[in-house]
Amino acid sequence: MRRVFVLSSFERTLKKLSLREKREVVSSLEEFNVFLETGKASFGFRMKKIGDEKYEFRVNIKLRVIVTTEGNDFYLVLVGTHDDVKRYLKA
């Protein structure tokens, strides 16, 4: 069984977004959930590996969600821009 956990870092970065961006994140998270349940992704949903056990998927043209995995557990780490993702990967 796959489980998804929301980290406090994700909640902090989510709070900084506009209402419109938050709605887009919710929509992307729903697509992520469908992907985890079925293994199939809609045409617009893209998930790519960016490091060991680290993945990102697209919210919109500028926002990405970072996910890490550990076994069957998925951790939502942050939502941010390309620059935020680069800073996270350097840390």
C-alpha positions, 0 to 999 in steps of 0.5 A: 500500500502506498502512503503519502505524507505531507512534510512541514516544509511543504505546508510552509511553501504552500502557504506562500502561494496565491489562492489561484496557485494553491488551487493548481497545486490541489489539482496536481496533487489529485493527478498525483494520487491517480498516478499512484493508484493506477500507475497511469498519468493523464497527458498533462501530468509529468513526473521525473526523477531528479535525484536518488529517491527524489522526483518532481512533478509540474503544477504549472509553467513555473511551479513544481512539487518535490517528492521523495520516496522511501519504499512505498511511502511518498513525502511531499517536500516542497512546492516552488519554482525552478530556483527553489528546486535547485536550492533544495538539490544543493542542500 
